[in-house]
């Protein structure tokens, strides 16, 4: 029971971190561009928890299948003020409208009630209309750039056109969208650096690292810090050479010549057998040498990030060419089961798993698939070539269809995971 709780906790923390930093990338660069960000959400569905800071509502939602940043102008505004509407107006100290009361106007006794004649709440930011009892006098009311609609006593900030996503330059929009996946690569890089600082980074020297309690190395008298000079009379100069000799000699006695505190000692070591797939290899229960330094950790962070990026791209390439079956894909259930397995191996394995998942999320989101960040970037590329944006309704329909197909794929993959891990 405790193990399962630890796995759930690890899964929630990892998933939450990946989504949080992805969406944070979108949020930061959207705000830098001056876009009004209405909501920053982790998850989908009903709200579980929310609070508002400045212009943005931060929410945690029930279904842990992603997240989003709701930017003004990406979706049609839900509230419109049309000619003939009766609305209440509240004003700021500059005499501009800062709240437009749509309903329940009786709860705002200080509001001026008008019948709207005309409204431009995107470009001109004004209303014209008639006050009660003054039908013959048309008045114009200037609206603040930071005004709010009030519906059912809930406030929603009005977005002037210059605060909307579409008003920004192609470069600003591209950065706001690309920043999400890029943050996943940054997160992976930082996690790999932390692993290096805490655990150490591998050093390719013929030096023994930590020994396991039940390994052949400890049983034979080898010690951490021993420098291996030769094995069975063959000189060795790197950790990789030591590993290769041990792997090739399961249950075969090996003569180790090791330097310890300035003197050379001879020790007999018999690697134990271990089955890896269809191959039998030898192991002696010793870790490789590691170095703990900032420079080495940063270098390791770059190396690991690039390595796993290549590995994931290679796997995606096999999927495209048909060498990789859809049954080999994993959804949330498969990731949870894998997290359970990795969590049992220790915190550093779990951290590395989180970094790999982050890279995977970044790459998948950059694929030119409608509804993903890569799909939106593809439309931006077309806009750059054409010199004008694609019709928003057509683009929206493409993304809607893409999202529906992605949800269908997720259902198929999740069902495959359930069959694979729980019904067999």
C-alpha positions as CSV (number, residue, x, y, z in Angstrom):
1,X,0.0,0.0,0.0
2,X,2.8,2.4,0.9
3,X,4.6,1.5,-2.3
4,X,1.6,2.4,-4.4
5,X,1.1,5.7,-2.5
6,X,4.8,6.5,-3.2
7,X,4.3,5.7,-6.9
8,X,1.1,7.9,-7.1
9,X,3.0,10.7,-5.4
10,X,5.9,10.4,-7.7
11,X,3.7,10.2,-10.8
12,X,1.7,13.3,-9.7
13,X,4.9,15.3,-9.0
14,X,6.6,14.3,-12.2
15,X,3.5,14.9,-14.3
16,X,2.8,18.2,-12.6
17,X,6.3,19.4,-13.1
18,X,6.4,18.6,-16.8
19,X,3.1,20.3,-17.5
20,X,3.8,23.2,-15.2
21,X,7.1,24.1,-16.8
22,X,5.7,23.6,-20.3
23,X,2.8,25.9,-19.7
24,X,5.1,28.3,-17.8
25,X,7.1,28.8,-21.0
26,X,3.9,29.8,-22.8
27,X,2.8,32.1,-20.0
28,X,6.1,33.9,-19.6
29,X,6.6,34.7,-23.3
30,X,3.0,35.5,-23.8
31,X,3.1,38.1,-21.0
32,X,6.4,39.5,-22.3
33,X,4.6,40.1,-25.6
34,X,1.8,41.9,-23.8
35,X,-0.8,39.3,-24.4
36,X,-3.6,39.1,-21.8
37,X,-3.4,35.6,-20.3
38,X,-6.8,34.8,-18.7
39,X,-5.9,31.4,-17.2
40,X,-2.9,29.2,-16.4
41,X,-4.3,25.6,-15.9
42,X,-2.8,22.3,-14.9
43,X,-5.2,19.5,-16.1
44,X,-8.5,19.7,-17.8
45,X,-12.1,19.5,-16.7
46,X,-13.7,20.9,-13.5
47,X,-11.6,23.2,-11.3
48,X,-10.3,21.7,-8.1
49,X,-8.4,24.7,-6.9
50,X,-7.8,28.3,-8.2
51,X,-6.6,31.7,-7.2
52,X,-6.1,34.9,-9.1
53,X,-2.9,37.0,-9.3
54,X,-2.9,40.2,-11.3
55,X,-4.7,39.4,-14.6
56,X,-4.4,35.6,-14.6
57,X,-6.4,32.9,-12.8
58,X,-4.2,30.0,-11.8
59,X,-6.1,26.7,-11.6
60,X,-5.6,23.0,-11.0
61,X,-8.2,20.9,-12.8
62,X,-9.6,17.4,-12.2
63,X,-8.3,15.4,-15.2
64,X,-4.5,15.1,-15.2
65,X,-4.0,14.9,-19.0
66,X,-2.3,18.1,-19.8
67,X,-2.7,21.8,-19.2
68,X,-3.2,25.1,-21.0
69,X,-2.7,28.9,-21.0
70,X,-5.8,30.7,-22.2
71,X,-4.7,33.8,-24.1
72,X,-7.1,36.5,-25.1
73,X,-8.0,36.4,-28.7
74,X,-7.3,32.7,-29.2
75,X,-10.9,31.9,-28.8
76,X,-13.9,34.1,-29.5
77,X,-14.8,36.3,-26.6
78,X,-17.6,34.7,-24.6
79,X,-19.3,38.1,-23.7
80,X,-20.5,40.6,-26.3
81,X,-22.3,43.9,-25.9
82,X,-24.7,44.5,-28.8
83,X,-27.0,47.4,-29.7
84,X,-30.2,47.4,-27.6
85,X,-28.6,45.8,-24.6
86,X,-29.2,47.4,-21.2
87,X,-25.9,47.5,-19.2
88,X,-24.7,49.1,-16.1
89,X,-21.5,51.2,-16.1
90,X,-19.1,51.9,-13.3
91,X,-16.3,54.4,-13.7
92,X,-12.7,54.8,-12.5
93,X,-11.2,58.0,-11.1
94,X,-10.3,59.2,-14.7
95,X,-14.0,59.1,-15.6
96,X,-13.5,56.0,-17.9
97,X,-15.7,52.9,-17.7
98,X,-13.9,50.2,-15.7
99,X,-16.8,47.8,-15.2
100,X,-19.7,46.9,-17.6
101,X,-22.5,45.1,-15.6
102,X,-24.2,42.7,-17.9
103,X,-26.8,41.3,-15.5
104,X,-28.0,41.6,-11.9
105,X,-27.6,45.3,-12.3
106,X,-29.8,45.9,-9.2
107,X,-26.9,44.7,-7.0
108,X,-24.9,47.8,-8.2
109,X,-26.9,50.8,-7.2
110,X,-24.1,53.2,-8.2
111,X,-24.1,51.9,-11.8
112,X,-25.3,54.2,-14.6
113,X,-27.8,52.2,-16.7
114,X,-27.7,52.8,-20.4
115,X,-29.3,51.2,-23.5
116,X,-26.4,50.5,-25.9
117,X,-26.4,52.1,-29.3
118,X,-22.9,51.1,-30.4
119,X,-20.0,49.4,-28.8
120,X,-16.3,49.0,-29.9
121,X,-14.5,47.1,-27.1
122,X,-11.5,46.0,-29.2
123,X,-10.1,49.0,-31.1
124,X,-11.9,52.2,-30.2
125,X,-12.7,51.2,-26.6
126,X,-15.9,53.1,-26.2
127,X,-19.7,52.7,-25.8
128,X,-22.5,55.0,-27.0
129,X,-26.0,54.8,-25.6
130,X,-29.0,56.4,-23.9
131,X,-29.5,56.7,-20.2
132,X,-33.0,56.0,-18.8
133,X,-35.2,59.0,-19.2
134,X,-32.9,60.7,-21.7
135,X,-33.8,59.0,-25.0
136,X,-33.1,62.2,-27.0
137,X,-29.5,62.4,-25.7
138,X,-26.9,60.0,-27.1
139,X,-23.8,59.8,-24.9
140,X,-20.3,58.4,-25.6
141,X,-18.4,56.6,-22.8
142,X,-14.7,56.0,-23.0
143,X,-13.8,52.5,-21.7
144,X,-10.5,51.8,-19.8
145,X,-8.0,49.4,-21.3
146,X,-8.2,47.5,-18.1
147,X,-12.0,47.3,-17.8
148,X,-14.1,44.3,-16.8
149,X,-17.3,42.6,-17.8
150,X,-19.4,41.6,-14.8
151,X,-21.6,38.6,-15.3
152,X,-23.3,36.9,-12.3
153,X,-21.1,39.1,-10.2
154,X,-18.0,37.4,-11.7
155,X,-15.5,39.7,-13.4
156,X,-13.8,38.9,-16.8
157,X,-11.2,41.4,-18.1
158,X,-11.9,42.9,-21.4
159,X,-9.1,42.4,-24.0
160,X,-8.4,45.4,-26.3
161,X,-7.0,44.3,-29.6
162,X,-3.5,45.2,-28.6
163,X,-3.7,42.7,-25.7
164,X,-4.9,39.9,-28.0
165,X,-2.8,37.0,-29.4
166,X,-3.5,37.9,-33.0
167,X,-2.3,41.5,-32.7
168,X,1.3,40.5,-32.0
169,X,4.1,40.1,-34.5
170,X,4.8,36.7,-36.0
171,X,8.0,36.5,-34.0
172,X,6.2,37.2,-30.7
173,X,3.5,34.6,-31.4
174,X,6.0,32.0,-32.5
175,X,8.0,32.5,-29.3
176,X,4.9,32.3,-27.1
177,X,4.0,28.9,-28.6
178,X,7.5,27.5,-29.0
179,X,8.5,28.4,-25.5
180,X,6.4,25.6,-24.0
181,X,8.3,22.7,-25.6
182,X,11.6,24.5,-25.2
183,X,11.0,24.7,-21.5
184,X,10.7,20.9,-21.4
185,X,14.3,20.7,-22.8
186,X,15.5,23.2,-20.3
187,X,13.9,21.3,-17.5
188,X,15.5,18.0,-18.6
189,X,18.9,19.8,-18.9
190,X,18.5,21.2,-15.3
191,X,17.5,17.8,-13.9
192,X,20.5,16.1,-15.5
193,X,22.8,18.7,-14.0
194,X,21.2,18.1,-10.6
195,X,21.8,14.4,-10.9
196,X,25.4,15.1,-11.8
197,X,25.9,17.4,-8.8
198,X,24.2,15.0,-6.3
199,X,25.3,11.6,-7.7
200,X,28.4,12.5,-9.6
201,X,29.1,12.2,-13.3
202,X,30.8,9.1,-14.8
203,X,34.6,9.3,-15.3
204,X,36.2,6.9,-17.8
205,X,39.1,5.9,-15.6
206,X,40.1,2.4,-14.3
207,X,39.0,3.2,-10.8
208,X,36.4,1.3,-8.7
209,X,33.5,3.3,-7.4
210,X,31.0,2.1,-4.7
211,X,30.7,-1.6,-4.1
212,X,27.4,-3.5,-3.5
213,X,27.2,-5.5,-0.3
214,X,26.6,-8.9,-1.9
215,X,28.7,-8.5,-5.0
216,X,31.7,-10.5,-6.1
217,X,34.0,-7.4,-5.8
218,X,33.4,-7.0,-2.1
219,X,33.6,-10.8,-1.5
220,X,37.1,-10.9,-3.2
221,X,38.5,-8.0,-1.2
222,X,38.3,-5.2,-3.8
223,X,37.7,-1.7,-2.3
224,X,36.3,1.6,-3.5
225,X,39.1,3.7,-4.9
226,X,41.2,0.8,-6.1
227,X,43.0,1.6,-9.4
228,X,42.8,-1.4,-11.7
229,X,46.1,-1.7,-13.6
230,X,45.5,-5.1,-15.3
231,X,43.1,-8.0,-15.5
232,X,44.6,-11.5,-16.3
233,X,47.8,-9.8,-17.3
234,X,46.1,-7.4,-19.8
235,X,46.6,-3.8,-19.0
236,X,43.5,-1.6,-18.7
237,X,43.3,2.1,-19.0
238,X,39.6,2.9,-18.8
239,X,36.4,1.9,-16.9
240,X,34.9,0.8,-20.2
241,X,37.6,-1.8,-20.7
242,X,37.0,-3.2,-17.1
243,X,33.3,-3.5,-17.8
244,X,33.8,-5.3,-21.1
245,X,36.2,-7.9,-19.6
246,X,33.8,-8.6,-16.7
247,X,30.8,-8.9,-19.0
248,X,32.5,-11.4,-21.2
249,X,33.6,-13.7,-18.2
250,X,30.6,-14.8,-16.2
251,X,31.7,-17.4,-13.6
252,X,35.3,-17.3,-14.9
253,X,38.0,-16.5,-12.4
254,X,39.9,-13.2,-13.2
255,X,43.1,-12.0,-11.7
256,X,42.9,-8.3,-10.8
257,X,46.1,-6.2,-10.4
258,X,45.1,-3.2,-8.4
259,X,47.0,-0.2,-7.0
260,X,46.0,0.6,-3.4
261,X,47.7,3.3,-1.3
262,X,50.8,3.1,-3.4
263,X,51.2,-0.7,-3.5
264,X,50.2,-3.2,-6.1
265,X,48.0,-6.1,-5.0
266,X,46.7,-9.2,-6.7
267,X,43.1,-10.3,-6.1
268,X,41.1,-13.2,-7.6
269,X,37.5,-12.2,-8.7
270,X,34.9,-14.4,-10.2
271,X,32.0,-12.4,-11.9
272,X,28.5,-13.7,-11.2
273,X,26.1,-14.5,-13.9
274,X,23.3,-12.2,-14.9
275,X,20.7,-12.7,-17.6
276,X,20.1,-9.6,-19.8
277,X,17.5,-10.5,-22.4
278,X,18.9,-13.5,-24.2
279,X,22.5,-12.7,-23.2
280,X,24.3,-14.0,-20.1
281,X,26.9,-11.5,-18.8
282,X,29.2,-11.2,-15.8
283,X,28.9,-8.7,-13.0
284,X,30.9,-8.1,-9.8
285,X,28.8,-5.5,-8.0
286,X,30.8,-2.3,-8.4
287,X,29.8,1.1,-9.8
288,X,32.0,3.2,-12.0
289,X,34.0,6.2,-10.8
290,X,32.2,9.5,-10.6
291,X,33.2,13.1,-10.4
292,X,31.2,15.8,-8.5
293,X,31.8,19.2,-10.0
294,X,29.7,22.0,-11.6
295,X,31.6,21.9,-14.9
296,X,31.3,18.2,-15.3
297,X,27.6,18.3,-14.3
298,X,26.8,21.0,-16.9
299,X,28.7,19.0,-19.5
300,X,26.8,15.9,-18.5
301,X,23.5,17.8,-18.7
302,X,24.2,18.8,-22.3
303,X,25.4,15.3,-23.2
304,X,22.4,13.5,-21.7
305,X,19.9,15.9,-23.2
306,X,21.3,15.5,-26.7
307,X,21.7,11.8,-26.3
308,X,18.0,11.2,-25.2
309,X,16.8,13.7,-27.8
310,X,18.5,11.6,-30.5
311,X,17.1,8.4,-29.1
312,X,13.5,9.6,-29.0
313,X,13.7,11.1,-32.5
314,X,15.1,7.7,-33.7
315,X,12.1,5.9,-32.1
316,X,9.7,8.4,-33.7
317,X,11.4,7.8,-37.1
318,X,10.7,4.1,-36.7
319,X,7.1,4.8,-35.9
320,X,6.8,6.9,-39.2
321,X,8.4,4.2,-41.3
322,X,6.2,1.4,-39.8
323,X,9.0,-0.3,-37.8
324,X,7.4,0.7,-34.5
325,X,3.9,-0.6,-33.7
326,X,1.2,1.5,-32.1
327,X,1.1,-1.2,-29.4
328,X,4.5,0.0,-28.4
329,X,3.2,3.4,-27.5
330,X,2.4,4.3,-23.9
331,X,-0.3,6.6,-22.5
332,X,-0.8,7.8,-18.9
333,X,-1.4,4.2,-17.7
334,X,1.8,2.9,-19.2
335,X,3.8,5.9,-17.9
336,X,2.3,5.2,-14.4
337,X,3.4,1.6,-14.5
338,X,6.9,2.5,-15.8
339,X,7.1,5.1,-13.0
340,X,6.3,2.4,-10.5
341,X,9.1,0.3,-11.8
342,X,11.6,3.1,-11.9
343,X,10.7,4.5,-8.5
344,X,11.8,1.2,-6.9
345,X,15.3,1.7,-8.3
346,X,15.9,4.9,-6.4
347,X,15.6,8.7,-6.6
348,X,18.3,9.2,-9.2
349,X,16.7,6.8,-11.6
350,X,13.4,8.5,-11.0
351,X,14.9,11.9,-11.7
352,X,16.5,10.6,-14.9
353,X,13.1,9.1,-15.9
354,X,11.4,12.5,-15.3
355,X,14.1,14.2,-17.5
356,X,13.5,11.7,-20.3
357,X,9.8,12.2,-20.1
358,X,10.3,16.0,-20.3
359,X,12.3,15.6,-23.5
360,X,9.7,13.3,-24.9
361,X,6.9,15.8,-24.2
362,X,9.0,18.6,-25.8
363,X,9.6,16.6,-29.0
364,X,6.0,15.4,-29.3
365,X,4.7,18.9,-28.9
366,X,6.9,20.1,-31.7
367,X,5.6,17.6,-34.2
368,X,3.6,19.4,-37.0
369,X,0.3,17.8,-35.8
370,X,-2.8,20.0,-35.6
371,X,-3.8,20.9,-32.0
372,X,-0.2,20.5,-30.8
373,X,2.3,23.4,-30.5
374,X,4.1,22.1,-33.6
375,X,0.8,22.3,-35.6
376,X,0.4,25.9,-34.6
377,X,4.0,26.6,-35.5
378,X,3.4,25.0,-38.9
379,X,0.6,27.5,-39.6
380,X,3.0,30.3,-38.6
381,X,5.5,29.0,-41.1
382,X,2.8,29.1,-43.8
383,X,1.9,32.6,-42.7
384,X,5.6,33.7,-43.1
385,X,5.6,32.1,-46.7
386,X,2.3,33.6,-47.7
387,X,2.8,37.0,-46.1
388,X,-0.6,36.8,-44.4
389,X,-2.2,34.6,-41.8
390,X,-4.4,31.6,-42.6
391,X,-8.1,32.2,-42.1
392,X,-8.7,31.8,-38.4
393,X,-11.9,29.7,-38.8
394,X,-10.2,27.3,-41.2
395,X,-7.2,27.0,-38.9
396,X,-9.5,26.5,-35.9
397,X,-11.3,23.7,-37.6
398,X,-8.1,21.9,-38.5
399,X,-7.0,22.1,-34.8
400,X,-10.4,20.9,-33.6
401,X,-10.2,17.8,-35.9
402,X,-6.6,17.2,-34.8
403,X,-7.5,17.5,-31.1
404,X,-10.4,15.0,-31.6
405,X,-8.0,12.5,-33.4
406,X,-5.4,12.9,-30.6
407,X,-8.1,12.1,-28.0
408,X,-9.1,9.1,-30.0
409,X,-5.4,8.0,-30.2
410,X,-5.0,8.5,-26.4
411,X,-8.1,6.3,-25.8
412,X,-6.7,3.5,-28.0
413,X,-3.2,3.7,-26.4
414,X,-4.8,3.8,-22.9
415,X,-6.9,0.8,-23.6
416,X,-3.8,-1.1,-25.0
417,X,-2.0,-0.2,-21.7
418,X,-4.8,-1.5,-19.6
419,X,-4.9,-4.8,-21.6
420,X,-1.1,-5.1,-21.5
421,X,-0.6,-4.4,-17.8
422,X,-3.9,-5.4,-16.1
423,X,-5.8,-7.9,-18.2
424,X,-3.1,-10.3,-19.2
